[in-house]
Amino acid sequence: MKKLDIFIIKNYLSTFVFSVVLFISIVIVFDISEKIDDFLDKEVPLTKIFTEYYLNFIPYFINLLSPLITFIAVIFFTSKMASNTEFIAIMSGGISYNRILVPYFISSAILCLFTYYLSGYVIPPANKVRIEFENKYMKAPRHGQSLRNHKRIESDTYVYIAHYNAQTNTGNNFSIERFDEHKLISKTIAKTIKWDSTNQAWSMTNWLTRDLKEDFEIITQGKKKDTIINLHPKEFKRRITDMAFMTNTELAEFIELEKERGGDRIEFYIVEQYKRGAFPFSTMILTLIGVSLASRKSRGGIGLHIGIGLGISFIYILLMQISTTFATYSNVTPLLAVWIPNIIFLSVGIALYSRAQK
């Protein structure tokens, strides 16, 4: 690699690291000032605060702020080069503007892979530890109750529980239906159903089964009966927010399983899967915008470029959140909806690039 490439890559990545340290330090200071009373009241050991909370708190915020930090890093050192007329000198030496962009995109590709790995494989297990810490020392753990649970547990078998208590692993108004080529062949209803952890089975009370034949039906009933079905209590305890604890591999496996079972609200998980791919790509797009803006020498200097950079970064993060909600609750294809911010900002980047000083 030429010295110019090494120079730009070194400045890009070092400025990014410096900005990360600066922003995370500020965030931690504010977070400590907000939570210090909780830490003191619960007498939380200092080692646990650092190892279980803040050590797992940092990756989340690095990923969240990565578009902002990336843009600021590019704007800062590129504006400094432009103010020193280094771009004019480089291009006067016969190096084209497109060639100058190569080390920028090498650096942004490195950060793109870094944020993808961070969001897909580092942050999910870190979130588990951080949330457990919060539940133990800062707020009561959740004990959910869910209503009207419909689940497909096999290709031809469906269950329904009107009310499920996650604390006692007990459900009311239970029913299970079995079909053969879309024709109902058996239905069992029970007043209550309870998980027996010893036998790893469900225990039904006041149950009744109807087996439907061609011209007649067979009815059997009883007070109590154990049954083994492809359903575990942890599936009722799972919430939409639990996808934050899944790695990319676990998320993909869960989506496939829910598709087979006909699970409801699966679109939330699909959107999260696409978002984890789209969000890191913003590093390359914002790099293009940042270079195109900051490579031209401006009377406003670095301050003007950083101000514009902050505005664009906040708009991108806001638009990403809006598009995620839009993808979940609209009829637009999730993949397209999640990528809308990248498509819009890529168009902006191309327009700025075409007007950049070459």
Residue frames as qw, qx, qy, qz and C-alpha x, y, z in Angstrom:
[[0.000, 0.888, 0.460, 0.000, 0.00, 0.00, 0.00],
 [0.359, 0.584, -0.041, 0.727, 1.15, 3.51, -0.71],
 [0.266, -0.081, -0.501, 0.819, 2.01, 5.91, 2.06],
 [0.324, -0.168, -0.097, -0.926, -1.11, 7.94, 1.25],
 [0.693, -0.279, -0.568, -0.346, -3.35, 4.90, 1.84],
 [0.593, -0.210, -0.627, 0.458, -1.66, 4.12, 5.15],
 [0.087, 0.061, -0.248, 0.963, -1.89, 7.76, 6.18],
 [0.488, -0.227, -0.215, -0.815, -5.64, 8.01, 5.51],
 [0.741, -0.261, -0.605, -0.129, -6.49, 4.60, 7.01],
 [0.487, -0.099, -0.572, 0.653, -4.44, 5.36, 10.11],
 [0.090, -0.082, 0.168, -0.978, -6.11, 8.76, 10.56],
 [0.597, -0.251, -0.417, -0.638, -9.60, 7.38, 9.90],
 [0.743, -0.274, -0.609, 0.030, -9.37, 4.48, 12.37],
 [0.415, -0.075, -0.500, 0.757, -7.45, 6.39, 15.06],
 [0.221, -0.164, 0.038, -0.961, -9.96, 9.27, 14.93],
 [0.685, -0.288, -0.492, -0.454, -12.81, 6.73, 15.13],
 [0.667, -0.220, -0.624, 0.342, -11.26, 5.08, 18.21],
 [0.189, 0.022, -0.336, 0.922, -10.62, 8.44, 19.85],
 [0.416, -0.229, -0.173, -0.863, -14.23, 9.54, 19.19],
 [0.719, -0.288, -0.609, -0.171, -15.55, 6.24, 20.59],
 [0.519, -0.166, -0.572, 0.613, -13.56, 6.68, 23.80],
 [0.020, -0.089, 0.145, -0.985, -14.72, 10.28, 24.12],
 [0.550, -0.253, -0.316, -0.731, -18.43, 9.60, 23.52],
 [0.730, -0.268, -0.629, -0.003, -18.54, 6.45, 25.65],
 [0.378, -0.055, -0.521, 0.763, -16.79, 8.24, 28.53],
 [0.246, -0.143, 0.045, -0.958, -19.41, 11.00, 28.43],
 [0.688, -0.242, -0.472, -0.496, -22.27, 8.46, 28.29],
 [0.662, -0.183, -0.664, 0.295, -20.84, 6.49, 31.23],
 [0.155, 0.039, -0.402, 0.902, -20.39, 9.62, 33.35],
 [0.463, -0.167, -0.089, -0.866, -24.03, 10.61, 32.81],
 [0.753, -0.189, -0.576, -0.256, -25.22, 7.04, 33.40],
 [0.510, -0.084, -0.660, 0.545, -23.28, 6.76, 36.68],
 [0.074, -0.079, 0.277, -0.955, -24.70, 10.07, 37.90],
 [0.619, -0.166, -0.274, -0.717, -28.20, 8.77, 37.15],
 [0.853, -0.160, -0.473, -0.149, -27.78, 5.32, 38.72],
 [0.274, 0.398, -0.656, 0.580, -25.42, 6.03, 41.62],
 [0.521, -0.303, 0.372, -0.706, -28.28, 6.04, 44.14],
 [0.940, 0.020, -0.152, -0.306, -29.41, 2.57, 43.00],
 [0.692, 0.338, -0.564, 0.299, -25.88, 1.23, 43.27],
 [0.021, 0.381, -0.598, 0.704, -25.45, 2.62, 46.79],
 [0.692, -0.221, 0.193, -0.660, -28.89, 1.54, 48.02],
 [0.973, 0.059, -0.143, -0.173, -28.39, -2.05, 46.85],
 [0.490, -0.682, 0.531, 0.114, -24.73, -2.06, 47.95],
 [0.893, 0.449, -0.004, 0.019, -23.62, -3.38, 44.57],
 [0.719, -0.398, 0.283, 0.494, -19.95, -4.49, 44.56],
 [0.123, 0.793, -0.281, -0.526, -17.76, -2.24, 42.46],
 [0.213, -0.267, 0.853, 0.394, -16.36, -5.20, 40.51],
 [0.355, 0.455, 0.816, 0.013, -19.89, -6.28, 39.48],
 [0.248, 0.843, 0.172, -0.445, -20.76, -2.75, 38.36],
 [0.056, 0.679, -0.540, -0.495, -17.76, -2.77, 36.06],
 [0.137, -0.199, 0.928, 0.284, -17.68, -6.39, 34.84],
 [0.232, 0.403, 0.885, -0.028, -21.41, -7.18, 34.63],
 [0.233, 0.827, 0.410, -0.307, -22.89, -3.81, 33.75],
 [0.136, 0.866, -0.197, -0.439, -20.54, -1.29, 32.13],
 [0.264, -0.355, 0.795, 0.415, -18.38, -3.85, 30.34],
 [0.285, 0.365, 0.859, 0.219, -21.57, -5.10, 28.64],
 [0.156, 0.839, 0.344, -0.392, -23.03, -1.61, 28.39],
 [0.133, -0.633, 0.388, 0.657, -20.20, -0.27, 26.20],
 [0.253, 0.033, 0.813, 0.523, -20.68, -2.51, 23.07],
 [0.196, 0.691, 0.695, -0.037, -24.36, -1.57, 22.87],
 [0.038, 0.908, 0.113, -0.403, -23.63, 2.15, 22.76],
 [0.254, -0.431, 0.590, 0.634, -20.69, 1.78, 20.39],
 [0.249, 0.293, 0.837, 0.390, -23.02, 0.07, 17.93],
 [0.098, 0.815, 0.545, -0.169, -25.83, 2.58, 18.51],
 [0.041, -0.905, 0.059, 0.420, -23.58, 5.59, 17.99],
 [0.646, -0.107, 0.528, 0.540, -21.42, 4.10, 15.23],
 [0.417, 0.690, 0.418, 0.418, -23.03, 6.15, 12.38],
 [0.146, -0.988, -0.040, -0.042, -22.55, 9.36, 14.36],
 [0.581, -0.644, 0.367, 0.336, -18.98, 8.51, 15.41],
 [0.685, 0.186, 0.507, 0.489, -18.03, 7.35, 11.91],
 [0.299, 0.837, 0.309, 0.339, -19.29, 10.54, 10.32],
 [0.290, -0.949, 0.109, 0.058, -17.57, 12.77, 12.86],
 [0.700, -0.381, 0.432, 0.421, -14.30, 10.87, 12.42],
 [0.586, 0.412, 0.469, 0.517, -14.40, 11.27, 8.62],
 [0.088, 0.941, 0.214, 0.247, -15.47, 14.92, 8.79],
 [0.478, -0.844, 0.126, 0.210, -12.85, 15.84, 11.39],
 [0.584, -0.404, 0.463, 0.531, -9.65, 14.60, 9.79],
 [0.501, 0.480, 0.532, 0.485, -10.83, 15.19, 6.18],
 [0.015, 0.973, 0.199, 0.115, -11.71, 18.82, 6.97],
 [0.494, -0.752, 0.269, 0.343, -8.31, 19.21, 8.58],
 [0.619, 0.001, 0.551, 0.560, -6.65, 17.89, 5.42],
 [0.322, 0.738, 0.461, 0.373, -8.76, 20.21, 3.27],
 [0.191, -0.977, -0.060, 0.075, -7.98, 23.28, 5.41],
 [0.499, -0.602, 0.444, 0.438, -4.27, 22.49, 4.97],
 [0.554, 0.661, -0.272, -0.427, -4.85, 22.25, 1.17],
 [0.420, -0.337, 0.833, 0.124, -3.56, 18.67, 1.25],
 [0.683, 0.431, 0.585, -0.073, -6.17, 17.48, -1.24],
 [0.433, 0.878, -0.097, -0.179, -5.05, 20.08, -3.76],
 [0.100, -0.702, 0.692, 0.137, -1.47, 18.97, -3.33],
 [0.592, -0.047, 0.805, -0.005, -2.37, 15.28, -3.66],
 [0.658, 0.609, 0.437, -0.068, -4.40, 15.79, -6.84],
 [0.248, 0.901, -0.295, -0.197, -1.75, 18.11, -8.26],
 [0.303, -0.516, 0.790, 0.133, 0.62, 15.17, -7.92],
 [0.395, 0.217, -0.738, -0.502, -1.49, 13.21, -10.40],
 [0.004, 0.165, 0.956, -0.243, -3.62, 11.18, -7.96],
 [0.293, -0.386, -0.517, -0.705, -7.30, 11.22, -8.91],
 [0.469, -0.324, 0.302, -0.764, -10.15, 11.94, -6.50],
 [0.915, -0.068, -0.224, -0.329, -11.49, 8.42, -7.01],
 [0.706, 0.217, -0.577, 0.348, -8.11, 6.97, -6.02],
 [0.043, -0.380, 0.507, -0.773, -8.13, 9.04, -2.82],
 [0.725, -0.256, 0.049, -0.638, -11.46, 7.43, -1.89],
 [0.770, 0.115, -0.627, -0.026, -9.98, 3.90, -1.91],
 [0.328, 0.102, -0.740, 0.578, -8.40, 4.01, 1.61],
 [0.414, -0.140, 0.264, -0.860, -11.57, 5.66, 2.92],
 [0.834, -0.018, -0.224, -0.505, -13.65, 2.72, 1.75],
 [0.628, 0.148, -0.726, 0.239, -11.10, 0.18, 3.00],
 [0.020, 0.140, -0.618, 0.773, -11.40, 1.77, 6.46],
 [0.594, -0.048, 0.117, -0.795, -15.20, 1.94, 6.29],
 [0.799, 0.064, -0.538, -0.261, -15.35, -1.72, 5.20],
 [0.399, 0.125, -0.770, 0.481, -13.28, -2.68, 8.25],
 [0.226, -0.032, 0.479, -0.848, -15.69, -0.75, 10.50],
 [0.704, 0.020, -0.261, -0.660, -18.68, -2.21, 8.65],
 [0.718, 0.031, -0.695, 0.015, -17.51, -5.77, 9.42],
 [0.201, 0.109, -0.676, 0.700, -16.67, -4.74, 12.97],
 [0.428, -0.032, 0.265, -0.863, -20.16, -3.31, 13.68],
 [0.765, 0.025, -0.446, -0.464, -21.82, -6.31, 11.99],
 [0.597, 0.028, -0.755, 0.271, -19.92, -8.73, 14.22],
 [0.006, -0.102, 0.535, -0.839, -20.58, -6.50, 17.24],
 [0.570, -0.026, 0.073, -0.818, -24.36, -6.34, 16.70],
 [0.815, 0.078, -0.426, -0.384, -24.72, -9.99, 15.71],
 [0.829, -0.010, -0.531, 0.174, -22.41, -11.87, 18.07],
 [0.349, 0.138, -0.520, 0.768, -21.05, -9.63, 20.85],
 [0.290, -0.256, 0.144, -0.911, -24.00, -7.48, 21.91],
 [0.741, -0.281, -0.410, -0.451, -26.67, -10.26, 22.34],
 [0.740, -0.237, -0.555, 0.296, -24.78, -12.22, 25.06],
 [0.243, 0.111, -0.331, 0.905, -23.65, -8.91, 26.59],
 [0.425, -0.355, -0.153, -0.818, -27.29, -7.80, 26.75],
 [0.759, -0.331, -0.552, -0.103, -28.20, -10.94, 28.71],
 [0.577, -0.157, -0.483, 0.640, -25.66, -10.19, 31.43],
 [0.034, 0.173, -0.100, 0.979, -26.54, -6.48, 31.52],
 [0.548, -0.377, -0.313, -0.678, -30.31, -7.07, 31.78],
 [0.749, -0.322, -0.564, 0.134, -29.83, -9.71, 34.49],
 [0.394, -0.035, -0.374, 0.838, -27.76, -7.17, 36.43],
 [0.223, -0.252, -0.068, -0.939, -30.48, -4.52, 36.04],
 [0.687, -0.372, -0.476, -0.403, -33.20, -6.97, 37.14],
 [0.709, -0.248, -0.547, 0.369, -31.19, -7.97, 40.20],
 [0.427, -0.249, -0.307, 0.813, -30.01, -4.58, 41.41],
 [0.011, 0.074, -0.075, -0.994, -32.07, -1.84, 39.76],
 [0.599, 0.000, -0.102, -0.794, -35.56, -3.14, 39.05],
 [0.705, -0.055, 0.633, -0.317, -37.79, -6.09, 39.72],
 [0.117, -0.126, 0.872, 0.459, -37.48, -8.97, 37.23],
 [0.552, 0.074, -0.254, -0.791, -40.40, -9.42, 34.90],
 [0.265, 0.108, 0.945, -0.159, -42.98, -12.11, 35.55],
 [0.308, 0.108, -0.366, -0.871, -45.24, -11.93, 32.56],
 [0.494, 0.328, 0.751, -0.292, -48.76, -13.08, 32.00],
 [0.082, 0.166, -0.595, -0.782, -49.87, -13.58, 28.40],
 [0.579, 0.364, 0.464, -0.563, -53.34, -13.70, 26.90],
 [0.774, 0.552, 0.134, -0.278, -54.74, -15.56, 23.89],
 [0.222, -0.567, 0.725, 0.322, -51.73, -17.65, 22.90],
 [0.887, 0.403, 0.087, -0.206, -52.04, -19.33, 19.50],
 [0.162, -0.638, 0.711, 0.247, -49.18, -21.59, 18.44],
 [0.901, 0.304, -0.234, -0.203, -48.55, -24.17, 15.76],
 [0.546, -0.605, 0.579, -0.003, -46.41, -26.85, 17.38],
 [0.514, -0.043, 0.778, 0.359, -46.32, -29.20, 14.37],
 [0.022, 0.027, -0.566, -0.823, -47.28, -28.92, 10.71],
 [0.399, -0.367, -0.656, -0.526, -50.81, -30.16, 11.45],
 [0.510, -0.521, -0.627, 0.274, -51.21, -29.43, 15.18],
 [0.013, 0.585, -0.037, 0.810, -52.28, -26.16, 16.84],
 [0.409, -0.429, -0.677, 0.437, -52.67, -25.20, 20.49],
 [0.115, -0.669, -0.127, -0.723, -54.50, -22.35, 22.17],
 [0.438, -0.376, -0.619, 0.533, -54.26, -21.08, 25.76],
 [0.063, -0.873, -0.360, -0.323, -56.54, -18.22, 26.76],
 [0.248, -0.899, 0.242, -0.268, -54.44, -17.11, 29.75],
 [0.866, 0.077, -0.354, 0.345, -50.93, -18.21, 30.72],
 [0.418, -0.888, 0.175, -0.078, -49.09, -17.38, 33.95],
 [0.626, 0.561, -0.479, 0.252, -45.31, -17.55, 33.50],
 [0.232, -0.587, 0.605, -0.486, -44.66, -17.63, 37.26],
 [0.692, -0.143, 0.608, -0.363, -46.66, -20.80, 37.92],
 [0.075, 0.223, -0.857, -0.459, -46.39, -22.28, 34.39],
 [0.280, 0.393, 0.836, -0.261, -50.17, -22.68, 34.40],
 [0.147, 0.000, -0.440, -0.886, -52.66, -22.00, 31.63],
 [0.435, 0.336, 0.631, -0.548, -56.46, -21.76, 31.52],
 [0.678, 0.588, 0.209, -0.389, -58.90, -22.75, 28.77],
 [0.196, -0.471, 0.751, 0.419, -56.48, -24.93, 26.84],
 [0.844, 0.396, 0.251, -0.259, -57.22, -26.59, 23.51],
 [0.232, -0.436, 0.735, 0.465, -55.22, -28.61, 21.01],
 [0.757, 0.499, 0.162, -0.389, -56.42, -29.33, 17.45],
 [0.412, -0.273, 0.758, 0.425, -55.05, -31.85, 14.96],
 [0.608, 0.588, -0.023, -0.534, -55.74, -31.69, 11.24],
 [0.591, -0.021, 0.721, 0.361, -55.34, -33.99, 8.29],
 [0.244, 0.276, 0.560, 0.742, -55.14, -32.07, 5.00],
 [0.150, -0.186, 0.019, -0.971, -56.94, -29.08, 6.54],
 [0.653, -0.390, -0.463, -0.455, -59.67, -31.31, 7.98],
 [0.350, -0.523, 0.545, -0.555, -60.13, -31.39, 11.76],
 [0.696, 0.004, -0.710, -0.110, -59.69, -34.94, 13.04],
 [0.620, -0.395, -0.585, 0.343, -59.22, -34.42, 16.79],
 [0.046, -0.676, 0.122, -0.725, -59.73, -31.71, 19.39],
 [0.588, -0.356, -0.616, 0.385, -58.91, -31.74, 23.08],
 [0.132, -0.739, 0.038, -0.660, -59.98, -29.05, 25.53],
 [0.601, -0.277, -0.604, 0.444, -59.05, -28.66, 29.20],
 [0.271, -0.929, -0.245, -0.063, -59.96, -26.22, 31.93],
 [0.245, -0.889, 0.378, 0.088, -56.34, -25.88, 33.09],
 [0.897, 0.303, -0.194, 0.256, -52.93, -27.09, 32.01],
 [0.405, -0.860, 0.311, -0.001, -49.78, -27.10, 34.15],
 [0.582, 0.586, -0.554, 0.110, -46.15, -27.90, 33.38],
 [0.888, -0.444, 0.118, 0.013, -44.72, -30.85, 35.30],
 [0.177, 0.830, -0.529, -0.011, -40.97, -30.24, 35.39],
 [0.554, -0.375, 0.740, -0.073, -40.27, -33.68, 36.86],
 [0.703, 0.263, 0.658, 0.055, -41.92, -35.64, 34.06],
 [0.083, -0.303, 0.447, 0.837, -41.28, -32.94, 31.44],
 [0.020, -0.406, -0.820, -0.404, -44.93, -33.08, 30.43],
 [0.295, -0.236, 0.013, -0.926, -48.13, -31.05, 30.67],
 [0.014, -0.269, -0.915, 0.300, -50.84, -32.07, 33.11],
 [0.284, -0.290, -0.378, -0.832, -54.44, -31.35, 32.03],
 [0.129, 0.220, 0.790, -0.558, -57.43, -31.12, 34.37],
 [0.480, 0.547, 0.472, -0.498, -61.12, -31.49, 33.44],
 [0.021, 0.386, -0.634, -0.670, -60.26, -32.49, 29.89],
 [0.725, 0.411, 0.468, -0.293, -62.41, -33.68, 27.01],
 [0.142, -0.351, 0.700, 0.606, -61.29, -35.14, 23.66],
 [0.725, 0.494, 0.265, -0.401, -63.36, -35.42, 20.48],
 [0.304, -0.248, 0.773, 0.499, -62.01, -37.76, 17.78],
 [0.584, 0.502, 0.055, -0.635, -63.86, -37.07, 14.54],
 [0.469, 0.008, 0.833, 0.292, -64.44, -40.02, 12.22],
 [0.013, 0.148, 0.641, 0.753, -66.20, -40.13, 8.86],
 [0.390, -0.486, -0.551, -0.556, -69.76, -40.55, 10.15],
 [0.656, -0.685, -0.314, -0.041, -69.40, -40.30, 13.92],
 [0.145, 0.707, -0.460, 0.518, -67.20, -39.00, 16.70],
 [0.745, -0.272, -0.552, 0.258, -65.68, -40.54, 19.83],
 [0.189, -0.802, 0.166, -0.541, -65.74, -38.51, 23.04],
 [0.745, -0.215, -0.506, 0.378, -63.49, -39.28, 25.99],
 [0.134, -0.805, 0.130, -0.563, -63.04, -37.22, 29.12],
 [0.745, -0.250, -0.500, 0.363, -61.48, -37.26, 32.56],
 [0.397, -0.902, -0.122, 0.121, -60.35, -35.30, 35.59],
 [0.236, -0.821, 0.447, 0.266, -56.61, -35.38, 35.03],
 [0.912, 0.310, 0.192, 0.188, -54.26, -36.49, 32.28],
 [0.354, -0.648, 0.392, 0.549, -50.60, -36.02, 31.38],
 [0.737, 0.630, 0.232, 0.075, -49.71, -35.27, 27.79],
 [0.513, -0.401, 0.349, 0.675, -46.46, -34.71, 25.94],
 [0.502, 0.814, 0.281, 0.079, -46.60, -32.08, 23.21],
 [0.638, 0.228, 0.062, 0.733, -43.92, -30.14, 21.35],
 [0.106, -0.841, -0.098, -0.521, -44.26, -27.06, 23.57],
 [0.592, -0.130, -0.490, 0.627, -42.06, -25.77, 26.41],
 [0.237, -0.847, -0.398, 0.262, -42.93, -23.11, 29.04],
 [0.389, -0.421, 0.158, 0.804, -39.97, -20.94, 27.96],
 [0.198, 0.334, 0.592, 0.706, -41.82, -20.22, 24.72],
 [0.186, -0.828, -0.504, -0.160, -44.51, -18.38, 26.67],
 [0.467, -0.727, -0.093, 0.494, -41.93, -16.36, 28.58],
 [0.482, 0.042, 0.358, 0.799, -40.30, -15.14, 25.41],
 [0.168, 0.847, 0.287, -0.415, -41.06, -11.55, 24.46],
 [0.586, 0.783, 0.073, 0.195, -40.30, -9.44, 21.42],
 [0.090, -0.920, 0.368, -0.098, -37.48, -7.76, 23.34],
 [0.814, -0.350, 0.449, 0.111, -35.79, -11.16, 23.79],
 [0.801, 0.539, 0.098, 0.241, -34.51, -10.97, 20.22],
 [0.057, 0.913, -0.346, 0.209, -31.89, -8.57, 21.59],
 [0.601, -0.537, 0.588, -0.068, -30.39, -11.62, 23.36],
 [0.901, 0.239, 0.355, 0.065, -30.12, -13.74, 20.18],
 [0.305, -0.447, 0.547, 0.639, -27.01, -13.91, 18.04],
 [0.455, 0.413, -0.389, -0.686, -27.48, -13.81, 14.27],
 [0.276, 0.106, -0.941, -0.165, -27.31, -17.60, 14.12],
 [0.060, 0.291, 0.845, -0.445, -29.86, -18.05, 16.93],
 [0.362, 0.455, 0.155, -0.799, -32.14, -15.43, 15.39],
 [0.430, 0.306, -0.625, -0.575, -32.10, -17.14, 11.98],
 [0.206, -0.055, -0.976, 0.044, -32.85, -20.53, 13.57],
 [0.168, 0.362, 0.652, -0.645, -35.67, -19.06, 15.65],
 [0.422, 0.404, -0.139, -0.800, -37.25, -17.42, 12.58],
 [0.401, 0.161, -0.816, -0.384, -37.20, -20.71, 10.68],
 [0.097, -0.187, -0.929, 0.304, -38.76, -22.53, 13.64],
 [0.257, 0.426, 0.422, -0.757, -41.50, -19.91, 14.02],
 [0.424, 0.318, -0.443, -0.723, -42.25, -20.04, 10.29],
 [0.317, -0.008, -0.938, -0.141, -42.77, -23.79, 10.57],
 [0.092, -0.361, -0.814, 0.447, -45.02, -23.29, 13.58],
 [0.023, -0.679, -0.501, -0.536, -46.89, -20.36, 12.10],
 [0.392, -0.437, -0.449, 0.673, -45.86, -18.15, 15.02],
 [0.076, 0.929, 0.333, 0.141, -47.42, -14.73, 15.42],
 [0.171, -0.966, 0.139, 0.138, -45.48, -11.47, 15.44],
 [0.845, -0.044, 0.275, 0.457, -42.67, -13.09, 13.50],
 [0.432, 0.798, 0.125, 0.401, -42.29, -9.89, 11.47],
 [0.339, -0.919, 0.197, -0.039, -40.54, -8.25, 14.45],
 [0.746, -0.388, 0.458, 0.288, -37.77, -10.85, 14.29],
 [0.692, 0.458, 0.375, 0.413, -37.47, -10.65, 10.51],
 [0.134, 0.958, 0.022, 0.254, -37.11, -6.87, 10.67],
 [0.518, -0.778, 0.344, 0.093, -34.42, -7.21, 13.35],
 [0.815, -0.030, 0.450, 0.365, -32.55, -9.70, 11.16],
 [0.525, 0.674, 0.265, 0.447, -32.58, -7.34, 8.17],
 [0.150, -0.979, 0.056, -0.130, -31.72, -4.34, 10.35],
 [0.691, -0.567, 0.356, 0.272, -28.55, -6.03, 11.62],
 [0.698, 0.197, 0.437, 0.531, -27.41, -6.28, 8.00],
 [0.269, 0.821, 0.290, 0.412, -28.48, -2.80, 6.90],
 [0.360, -0.930, -0.021, 0.066, -27.23, -0.78, 9.86],
 [0.655, -0.443, 0.321, 0.521, -23.48, -1.60, 9.50],
 [0.558, 0.429, 0.446, 0.552, -23.62, -0.73, 5.79],
 [0.010, -0.978, -0.202, -0.047, -24.34, 2.89, 6.80],
 [0.565, -0.612, 0.236, 0.500, -20.64, 3.19, 7.65],
 [0.503, 0.080, 0.535, 0.674, -19.71, 3.11, 3.97],
 [0.150, 0.771, 0.499, 0.366, -22.53, 5.41, 2.90],
 [0.290, -0.943, -0.109, 0.121, -21.79, 8.03, 5.55],
 [0.600, -0.383, 0.329, 0.620, -18.10, 7.82, 4.65],
 [0.396, 0.412, 0.524, 0.632, -18.93, 8.77, 1.07],
 [0.081, -0.908, -0.343, -0.226, -21.09, 11.68, 2.27],
 [0.526, -0.780, 0.018, 0.340, -18.45, 12.81, 4.78],
 [0.574, -0.159, 0.390, 0.702, -15.59, 12.84, 2.28],
 [0.273, 0.586, 0.513, 0.565, -17.68, 14.59, -0.36],
 [0.218, -0.935, -0.259, -0.101, -18.62, 17.32, 2.13],
 [0.540, -0.786, 0.114, 0.277, -15.33, 17.80, 3.93],
 [0.737, 0.024, 0.318, 0.596, -12.81, 17.48, 1.10],
 [0.262, 0.728, 0.236, 0.588, -13.70, 20.95, -0.15],
 [0.352, -0.087, -0.364, 0.858, -12.06, 23.78, 1.75],
 [0.174, -0.776, -0.540, -0.273, -14.74, 25.92, 3.45],
 [0.036, 0.598, -0.211, 0.772, -14.71, 29.33, 5.09],
 [0.707, -0.559, 0.003, -0.433, -16.62, 27.85, 7.99],
 [0.046, 0.554, -0.798, 0.232, -13.76, 25.43, 8.58],
 [0.256, 0.000, -0.961, 0.106, -13.99, 22.19, 10.54],
 [0.219, 0.190, 0.618, -0.731, -16.76, 23.54, 12.80],
 [0.582, 0.297, -0.125, -0.747, -19.20, 23.95, 9.91],
 [0.545, 0.210, -0.768, -0.264, -18.48, 20.46, 8.58],
 [0.134, -0.032, -0.906, 0.401, -18.87, 18.86, 12.02],
 [0.384, 0.229, 0.381, -0.809, -22.17, 20.71, 12.54],
 [0.654, 0.280, -0.371, -0.597, -23.48, 19.40, 9.21],
 [0.415, 0.188, -0.890, 0.013, -22.15, 15.94, 10.07],
 [0.121, 0.077, 0.786, -0.602, -23.94, 15.85, 13.41],
 [0.553, 0.278, 0.130, -0.775, -27.21, 16.87, 11.76],
 [0.641, 0.291, -0.578, -0.413, -26.96, 14.23, 9.03],
 [0.260, 0.135, -0.928, 0.229, -26.01, 11.51, 11.52],
 [0.284, 0.152, 0.650, -0.689, -28.96, 12.26, 13.81],
 [0.637, 0.315, -0.123, -0.693, -31.30, 12.31, 10.81],
 [0.521, 0.256, -0.790, -0.196, -29.99, 8.91, 9.72],
 [0.073, 0.005, -0.904, 0.421, -30.43, 7.33, 13.17],
 [0.437, 0.253, 0.396, -0.767, -33.95, 8.81, 13.44],
 [0.636, 0.341, -0.364, -0.589, -34.87, 7.62, 9.96],
 [0.357, 0.186, -0.915, 0.006, -33.59, 4.13, 10.75],
 [0.145, 0.133, 0.797, -0.570, -35.85, 3.94, 13.83],
 [0.543, 0.354, 0.119, -0.752, -38.84, 5.22, 11.84],
 [0.570, 0.337, -0.614, -0.429, -38.25, 2.77, 8.98],
 [0.136, 0.087, -0.962, 0.219, -37.97, -0.12, 11.47],
 [0.346, 0.285, 0.609, -0.654, -41.38, 0.74, 12.92],
 [0.559, 0.443, -0.196, -0.673, -42.74, 1.22, 9.41],
 [0.388, 0.289, -0.846, -0.223, -41.40, -2.18, 8.34],
 [0.036, 0.049, 0.926, -0.372, -43.06, -3.87, 11.32],
 [0.302, 0.444, 0.617, -0.575, -46.53, -2.37, 11.09],
 [0.469, 0.551, -0.167, -0.670, -47.00, -1.75, 7.35],
 [0.906, 0.284, 0.300, -0.086, -47.47, -3.95, 4.30],
 [0.372, 0.815, -0.441, -0.062, -44.13, -2.89, 2.84],
 [0.908, 0.122, -0.350, 0.197, -41.58, -5.67, 2.40],
 [0.635, -0.744, 0.026, 0.205, -39.39, -5.66, 5.57],
 [0.727, -0.050, 0.236, 0.643, -36.17, -5.86, 3.56],
 [0.280, 0.612, 0.285, 0.683, -37.09, -2.79, 1.50],
 [0.339, -0.889, -0.194, -0.239, -38.40, -0.81, 4.47],
 [0.725, -0.582, 0.056, 0.363, -35.26, -1.44, 6.55],
 [0.624, 0.017, 0.300, 0.722, -33.01, -0.39, 3.66],
 [0.178, 0.889, 0.354, 0.229, -34.95, 2.84, 2.89],
 [0.296, -0.917, 0.116, 0.242, -32.57, 5.05, 4.99],
 [0.582, -0.322, 0.526, 0.530, -29.54, 3.55, 3.23],
 [0.467, 0.515, 0.571, 0.437, -31.14, 4.04, -0.19],
 [0.020, 0.974, 0.218, 0.063, -32.00, 7.68, 0.59],
 [0.379, -0.836, 0.275, 0.287, -28.58, 8.51, 2.03],
 [0.647, -0.039, 0.562, 0.515, -26.77, 6.65, -0.75],
 [0.365, 0.749, 0.428, 0.348, -28.61, 8.89, -3.22],
 [0.180, -0.982, 0.022, 0.056, -27.52, 11.92, -1.20],
 [0.617, -0.520, 0.428, 0.407, -23.95, 10.62, -1.13],
 [0.605, 0.301, 0.538, 0.503, -23.86, 10.10, -4.91],
 [0.175, 0.917, 0.273, 0.233, -25.25, 13.61, -5.47],
 [0.351, -0.901, 0.196, 0.162, -22.62, 15.15, -3.16],
 [0.701, -0.233, 0.499, 0.453, -19.89, 13.06, -4.74],
 [0.536, 0.572, 0.451, 0.427, -20.82, 14.29, -8.22],
 [0.046, 0.960, 0.082, 0.264, -20.44, 17.89, -6.97],
 [0.700, -0.615, 0.100, 0.350, -17.27, 17.29, -4.97],
 [0.131, 0.895, -0.366, -0.219, -14.12, 19.17, -5.89],
 [0.941, 0.055, 0.278, 0.185, -12.15, 16.87, -8.20]]
